Amino acid sequence: MKGESMSDNEQSNPTSSEISFKDIPFNSYKIFFICLIGVTFANLDHSIFILVSEKFQSDFGWSLTDVGWFVAITFFISGILCTQVGVLTDRIGRRKSLLWSTFLTPIFVAFLAIAPNTISVLIARTLGFTAAGAQSPITLTTVTESSPPRFRGLFTGILQIGFPLGWFFASILVAFMIDELGINWRYTFLLALLFLPYGWIIYKYLPESEAWLKSQASKASDEPSISTMVLFQEKWRRKTLLLFTGQFLYAFAYGSTLMLVLYFTQERGWDIVDAIKIVGYSYGIGAFGYIAAAIVGEFFLIRRNTIILWALSGSLAFIMLIWWAQGWTQVLIVYGLMTLFFYGAYAVMATFIAENFPAELRATAASFSGTLAINLGFGLGPLAITYAATIFGWNMGYTYVGIIPIILAAIIFMFLKPVPREEVF
């Protein structure tokens, strides 16, 4: 019967505009929380490297620009690899790809606890971040395809709090291990091993995406396999390039803020534990910005306009952080506002990218215009700020490398059209 072939979402979802929270299928909630916990673990794992970068700098004899180059190299290579993971995800499925990512991430990250030299550190960091970073497009497409259209933006937006939550938990745990327990900073990487058993949860309880299964069933036997080059066909080219450029500039600015621990210790003379704590607390505050952006983008403004509003508000708070805030409490309040808006825009940005492409291209597009752009920005941003800080000083460096790119990204998103929920499939 026709009703029997419908998915759970379709059976309880007569019209997208009329659905309420109580009508959302249990399966949507289950998939969402499995993906949220997984992406939080992944971000906890890979953020440890940035948090203890000053320790690497002193113990391995790295200069400030060395740190910038090493972060850039690892982000760049992992960004390229993540695009291929996205293509692989569209070929073999979301669930299988997420399982592999969950298994490999903690192994590579934990190896950093014993990596003997710079080369081995860079290799382990690159592979660990590739596995962790791959979770972003995989979980994004999985949640996008399992959520009712009326609440898709809310689900996928709140999913993005896995990033600040991962950094928040990592900063609290790393600071506690170093400051309270007196554990050697190298052994903080062993926290990654907490992620390994979670693979069983994914294997046992995460179903494969129905949208992906349907797209595979309808694919012709002689249809060529998906590749990144499909995104550059005339139909998708303009959209792909605008999304990539806007995401890259935003991530470039965001990436520069990954060096704020060094900024607080070297420019303001703070102790590393205080610097790690304030970064962690601010990421915790930023999680509320992700939720607020998701709600506003879903129910009050179109997603594109929410991105623009959050970006411009975040840039204003960034200016205040660098040029006005002084004391620890003042910095925490202003830094929290910056993360609330600047970082929070990612809650809407990721959904907006996913909704611009159909199911059979979604993970590929999310990997290219999303993950690759983010990784390149996250890599080049830290590199740029290390040089800018050396040449111009930290404050002017962050003005050039952090604040201006946010404003440019907001302008680029103005050239993209809104995507009606009903057109997403």
C-alpha positions as CSV (number, residue, x, y, z in Angstrom):
1,M,0.0,0.0,0.0
2,K,1.1,3.5,-0.6
3,G,0.9,4.5,3.1
4,E,3.2,1.6,4.0
5,S,6.0,2.8,1.7
6,M,6.1,6.2,3.3
7,S,8.8,7.1,5.8
8,D,8.1,7.9,9.4
9,N,8.6,11.6,8.7
10,E,6.0,11.5,5.9
11,Q,3.4,9.6,7.8
12,S,3.3,12.1,10.6
13,N,4.0,15.1,8.5
14,P,0.9,16.0,6.5
15,T,2.1,19.5,5.7
16,S,5.4,21.1,6.6
17,S,3.8,24.3,7.6
18,E,1.4,22.7,10.1
19,I,3.7,20.4,11.9
20,S,4.3,21.0,15.7
21,F,7.0,19.7,18.0
22,K,4.8,16.9,19.2
23,D,4.4,15.7,15.6
24,I,8.1,15.3,15.0
25,P,9.0,11.6,14.7
26,F,11.0,10.0,17.5
27,N,13.5,8.9,14.8
28,S,14.3,12.6,14.0
29,Y,15.2,13.3,17.6
30,K,17.2,10.1,18.0
31,I,19.3,10.8,14.9
32,F,19.8,14.4,16.0
33,F,21.2,13.5,19.4
34,I,23.4,10.7,18.2
35,C,25.0,13.1,15.7
36,L,25.2,16.0,18.2
37,I,27.1,13.9,20.8
38,G,29.3,12.5,18.1
39,V,30.3,15.9,16.6
40,T,30.9,17.3,20.1
41,F,33.3,14.4,20.9
42,A,35.1,15.0,17.5
43,N,35.5,18.8,18.2
44,L,36.7,18.0,21.8
45,D,39.4,15.8,20.3
46,H,40.8,18.1,17.7
47,S,40.7,21.3,19.8
48,I,43.2,20.0,22.3
49,F,46.0,20.6,19.8
50,I,45.1,24.3,19.5
51,L,44.7,24.7,23.2
52,V,48.2,23.4,24.1
53,S,49.9,25.0,21.0
54,E,52.0,27.2,23.3
55,K,53.3,24.1,25.0
56,F,54.3,22.6,21.6
57,Q,55.9,26.0,20.8
58,S,58.1,25.9,23.9
59,D,58.9,22.2,24.1
60,F,59.6,21.7,20.4
61,G,61.2,25.1,19.8
62,W,58.6,26.4,17.4
63,S,58.4,30.2,16.6
64,L,55.1,32.0,16.5
65,T,55.0,31.8,12.7
66,D,56.0,28.1,12.8
67,V,52.8,27.5,14.8
68,G,50.9,29.4,12.1
69,W,52.4,27.4,9.3
70,F,51.9,24.0,11.0
71,V,48.3,24.8,11.8
72,A,47.8,26.0,8.1
73,I,49.4,22.9,6.7
74,T,47.3,20.5,8.7
75,F,44.1,22.3,8.0
76,F,44.8,22.6,4.3
77,I,45.6,18.9,3.8
78,S,42.8,17.8,5.9
79,G,40.4,20.1,4.0
80,I,41.4,18.5,0.7
81,L,40.9,15.0,2.2
82,C,37.6,15.9,3.8
83,T,36.2,16.8,0.3
84,Q,36.9,13.2,-0.7
85,V,35.3,11.9,2.4
86,G,32.2,13.9,1.4
87,V,32.2,12.2,-2.0
88,L,32.7,8.9,-0.3
89,T,29.8,9.6,2.0
90,D,27.5,10.2,-1.0
91,R,28.7,6.9,-2.4
92,I,28.7,4.5,0.5
93,G,26.3,6.2,2.9
94,R,26.2,8.4,5.9
95,R,26.2,5.7,8.6
96,K,29.2,3.8,7.4
97,S,31.3,7.0,6.9
98,L,30.4,8.2,10.4
99,L,31.5,4.9,11.9
100,W,34.9,5.1,10.2
101,S,35.4,8.7,11.3
102,T,34.4,7.8,14.9
103,F,36.9,5.0,15.0
104,L,39.9,6.8,13.4
105,T,39.6,10.2,15.2
106,P,40.7,9.1,18.7
107,I,43.5,6.9,17.5
108,F,45.3,9.7,15.6
109,V,44.6,12.3,18.3
110,A,45.8,10.0,21.1
111,F,49.0,9.4,19.2
112,L,49.9,13.1,19.8
113,A,50.6,12.1,23.4
114,I,53.7,10.2,22.3
115,A,54.6,11.7,18.9
116,P,58.4,12.2,19.2
117,N,59.1,15.0,16.7
118,T,57.5,17.7,14.6
119,I,56.9,15.5,11.5
120,S,55.0,12.9,13.4
121,V,53.0,15.6,15.2
122,L,52.0,17.1,11.9
123,I,51.0,13.7,10.4
124,A,49.0,12.7,13.4
125,R,47.3,16.1,13.6
126,T,46.4,16.1,9.9
127,L,44.9,12.6,10.0
128,G,43.2,13.2,13.3
129,F,41.6,16.4,12.1
130,T,40.6,14.9,8.8
131,A,38.7,12.1,10.6
132,A,37.2,14.6,13.1
133,G,36.4,17.3,10.5
134,A,34.7,14.7,8.2
135,Q,32.0,14.4,10.9
136,S,30.7,17.9,10.1
137,P,29.4,17.2,6.5
138,I,28.3,13.7,7.5
139,T,26.2,14.7,10.5
140,L,24.9,17.8,8.7
141,T,23.5,15.8,5.8
142,T,22.2,13.1,8.0
143,V,20.3,15.5,10.2
144,T,19.1,17.6,7.2
145,E,17.6,14.5,5.6
146,S,16.0,13.1,8.7
147,S,14.3,16.4,10.0
148,P,10.9,17.7,9.0
149,P,11.2,20.7,6.6
150,R,9.5,23.1,9.1
151,F,12.1,22.3,11.8
152,R,15.1,21.4,9.6
153,G,16.9,24.7,10.3
154,L,16.4,24.3,14.0
155,F,17.7,20.8,14.1
156,T,20.7,21.4,11.8
157,G,21.4,24.8,13.5
158,I,21.5,23.4,17.0
159,L,23.6,20.5,15.7
160,Q,26.4,23.1,15.2
161,I,26.7,23.7,18.9
162,G,28.8,20.6,18.9
163,F,31.7,22.8,17.8
164,P,31.6,25.3,20.8
165,L,30.6,22.5,23.2
166,G,33.6,20.4,22.1
167,W,35.9,23.4,22.7
168,F,34.2,24.2,26.0
169,F,34.6,20.7,27.4
170,A,38.1,20.4,26.1
171,S,39.3,23.6,27.7
172,I,37.7,22.8,31.0
173,L,39.2,19.2,31.0
174,V,42.7,20.3,29.7
175,A,42.9,23.1,32.3
176,F,41.8,20.8,35.0
177,M,44.3,18.1,34.1
178,I,47.3,20.5,33.8
179,D,46.4,22.9,36.7
180,E,44.6,20.7,39.3
181,L,46.0,17.2,38.6
182,G,49.5,18.2,37.5
183,I,49.3,15.9,34.5
184,N,51.9,16.4,31.8
185,W,50.3,18.4,29.0
186,R,51.1,15.7,26.4
187,Y,48.8,13.3,28.1
188,T,45.8,15.5,27.6
189,F,45.5,14.0,24.2
190,L,44.5,10.7,25.8
191,L,41.1,12.3,26.4
192,A,40.4,11.4,22.7
193,L,40.1,7.7,23.7
194,L,36.8,8.5,25.4
195,F,35.4,8.8,21.9
196,L,36.1,5.2,20.9
197,P,33.2,3.4,22.6
198,Y,30.7,5.8,21.0
199,G,31.2,3.9,17.7
200,W,29.0,1.2,19.2
201,I,26.1,3.6,19.7
202,I,26.4,4.7,16.1
203,Y,26.5,1.1,14.9
204,K,23.6,0.0,17.1
205,Y,21.2,2.9,16.9
206,L,21.9,5.2,13.9
207,P,19.9,4.2,10.8
208,E,21.0,5.0,7.3
209,S,19.5,8.1,5.7
210,E,16.2,7.4,3.9
211,A,16.9,10.2,1.4
212,W,20.2,8.7,0.5
213,L,18.7,5.2,0.2
214,K,16.0,6.6,-2.2
215,S,18.6,8.5,-4.2
216,Q,20.6,5.3,-4.6
217,A,17.6,3.3,-5.6
218,S,16.6,5.8,-8.3
219,K,20.1,6.1,-9.7
220,A,20.5,4.6,-13.2
221,S,23.0,1.7,-13.5
222,D,25.1,3.6,-16.0
223,E,25.0,6.9,-14.1
224,P,28.5,8.2,-13.4
225,S,29.6,8.4,-9.8
226,I,29.4,11.6,-7.9
227,S,32.6,13.8,-8.0
228,T,33.4,17.3,-6.8
229,M,33.5,18.5,-10.4
230,V,29.7,18.1,-10.6
231,L,29.5,21.3,-8.5
232,F,31.1,23.2,-11.3
233,Q,28.5,22.4,-13.9
234,E,26.7,25.5,-15.1
235,K,23.6,24.7,-12.9
236,W,25.6,24.8,-9.6
237,R,28.7,26.8,-10.4
238,R,27.7,30.3,-9.2
239,K,26.1,29.0,-6.1
240,T,29.1,26.8,-5.3
241,L,31.6,29.6,-5.7
242,L,29.6,32.2,-3.7
243,L,29.0,29.8,-0.9
244,F,32.6,28.7,-0.9
245,T,34.0,32.2,-0.9
246,G,31.6,33.5,1.8
247,Q,32.3,30.4,4.0
248,F,36.1,30.7,3.4
249,L,36.3,34.4,4.4
250,Y,34.2,33.7,7.5
251,A,36.3,30.7,8.5
252,F,39.5,32.7,7.7
253,A,38.4,35.3,10.4
254,Y,37.3,32.5,12.7
255,G,40.6,30.7,12.2
256,S,42.5,33.7,13.3
257,T,40.7,33.6,16.6
258,L,42.0,30.1,17.2
259,M,45.2,31.9,18.2
260,L,43.5,33.9,21.0
261,V,45.2,31.7,23.6
262,L,48.5,33.0,22.3
263,Y,47.1,36.5,22.1
264,F,46.1,36.5,25.7
265,T,49.4,34.9,26.9
266,Q,51.8,36.9,24.7
267,E,50.0,40.3,24.2
268,R,48.2,40.6,27.5
269,G,50.6,38.5,29.7
270,W,48.1,36.1,31.0
271,D,48.9,32.7,32.5
272,I,48.1,29.9,30.0
273,V,45.5,28.3,32.3
274,D,43.6,31.6,32.5
275,A,43.8,32.0,28.8
276,I,42.5,28.5,28.2
277,K,39.6,29.0,30.7
278,I,38.4,32.3,29.2
279,V,38.4,30.7,25.7
280,G,36.5,27.8,27.0
281,Y,33.9,29.9,28.9
282,S,33.4,32.0,25.9
283,Y,32.8,29.0,23.7
284,G,30.2,27.9,26.3
285,I,28.5,31.3,26.0
286,G,28.7,31.0,22.2
287,A,26.7,27.8,22.2
288,F,23.6,29.9,23.1
289,G,24.4,32.1,20.0
290,Y,24.1,29.0,17.8
291,I,20.7,28.1,19.3
292,A,19.5,31.7,19.0
293,A,20.6,31.9,15.4
294,A,18.9,28.6,14.6
295,I,15.6,29.8,16.1
296,V,15.7,33.2,14.5
297,G,16.7,31.7,11.1
298,E,13.9,29.2,11.3
299,F,11.0,31.2,12.7
300,F,11.7,35.0,12.3
301,L,14.1,35.8,9.5
302,I,15.2,33.9,6.4
303,R,18.5,32.1,6.9
304,R,20.5,34.3,4.6
305,N,19.5,37.5,6.5
306,T,20.2,35.8,9.8
307,I,23.8,35.0,8.7
308,I,24.3,38.6,7.6
309,L,22.9,40.1,10.9
310,W,24.9,37.7,13.1
311,A,28.1,38.3,11.1
312,L,27.8,42.1,11.4
313,S,26.9,42.0,15.1
314,G,29.8,39.6,15.7
315,S,32.3,41.9,13.9
316,L,31.2,44.8,16.1
317,A,31.8,42.7,19.3
318,F,35.2,41.6,17.8
319,I,36.2,45.3,17.5
320,M,35.2,45.8,21.2
321,L,37.2,42.8,22.3
322,I,40.4,43.9,20.6
323,W,40.3,47.6,21.0
324,W,38.2,48.2,24.2
325,A,37.9,45.3,26.7
326,Q,40.7,45.3,29.3
327,G,40.0,43.3,32.5
328,W,39.4,39.6,32.7
329,T,35.6,40.0,33.4
330,Q,35.2,42.7,30.7
331,V,37.0,40.5,28.2
332,L,34.8,37.5,29.1
333,I,31.6,39.5,28.6
334,V,32.7,41.0,25.3
335,Y,34.3,37.8,24.1
336,G,31.1,36.0,25.0
337,L,29.1,38.4,22.9
338,M,31.5,37.9,20.0
339,T,31.1,34.1,20.1
340,L,27.3,34.5,20.6
341,F,27.0,36.3,17.2
342,F,30.2,35.7,15.2
343,Y,30.5,32.0,15.9
344,G,26.7,31.5,16.2
345,A,26.2,32.3,12.6
346,Y,27.5,28.9,11.7
347,A,24.3,27.4,13.0
348,V,22.5,28.9,10.0
349,M,25.3,28.9,7.5
350,A,25.7,25.1,7.6
351,T,22.0,24.6,7.0
352,F,21.9,27.2,4.3
353,I,24.7,25.4,2.4
354,A,23.0,22.0,2.8
355,E,19.7,23.3,1.5
356,N,21.2,24.7,-1.7
357,F,21.8,21.2,-3.1
358,P,19.8,18.0,-3.6
359,A,20.3,14.8,-1.6
360,E,22.6,13.1,-4.1
361,L,25.0,16.1,-4.0
362,R,24.5,17.3,-0.5
363,A,27.4,15.7,1.3
364,T,29.7,16.5,-1.6
365,A,28.6,20.2,-1.6
366,A,28.8,20.4,2.2
367,S,32.3,19.0,2.0
368,F,33.5,21.4,-0.7
369,S,31.6,24.7,0.0
370,G,31.5,23.9,3.7
371,T,34.3,21.7,5.1
372,L,37.0,22.5,2.6
373,A,36.3,26.3,2.8
374,I,36.3,26.1,6.6
375,N,39.5,24.1,6.8
376,L,41.3,26.4,4.4
377,G,40.1,29.4,6.4
378,F,40.9,27.7,9.7
379,G,44.4,27.0,8.3
380,L,45.2,30.3,6.6
381,G,43.6,32.4,9.3
382,P,46.0,31.3,12.1
383,L,48.9,31.6,9.7
384,A,47.9,35.1,8.6
385,I,47.5,36.4,12.2
386,T,50.9,35.1,13.3
387,Y,52.5,37.2,10.5
388,A,50.1,40.2,11.0
389,A,50.8,40.2,14.7
390,T,54.6,40.0,14.1
391,I,54.4,42.9,11.5
392,F,51.6,45.2,12.8
393,G,51.1,44.0,16.4
394,W,48.2,41.8,17.6
395,N,45.5,44.5,17.7
396,M,46.0,45.8,14.1
397,G,46.6,42.2,13.0
398,Y,43.2,41.1,14.2
399,T,41.6,44.2,12.6
400,Y,43.1,43.2,9.2
401,V,42.8,39.4,9.5
402,G,39.7,39.0,11.7
403,I,37.3,41.9,11.5
404,I,37.4,42.9,7.9
405,P,37.0,39.4,6.4
406,I,33.8,39.0,8.5
407,I,32.3,42.1,6.9
408,L,33.3,40.9,3.4
409,A,31.7,37.5,4.0
410,A,28.4,39.2,5.1
411,I,28.5,41.2,1.8
412,I,29.0,38.0,-0.3
413,F,26.0,36.3,1.4
414,M,23.9,39.2,0.2
415,F,24.3,37.9,-3.4
416,L,22.8,34.5,-2.6
417,K,19.1,33.8,-2.9
418,P,17.0,32.4,0.0
419,V,16.0,28.7,-0.4
420,P,12.3,27.9,0.3
421,R,12.0,24.9,2.6
422,E,9.6,23.2,0.3
423,E,12.3,23.0,-2.4
424,V,14.6,21.0,-0.3
425,F,14.5,17.3,-0.9
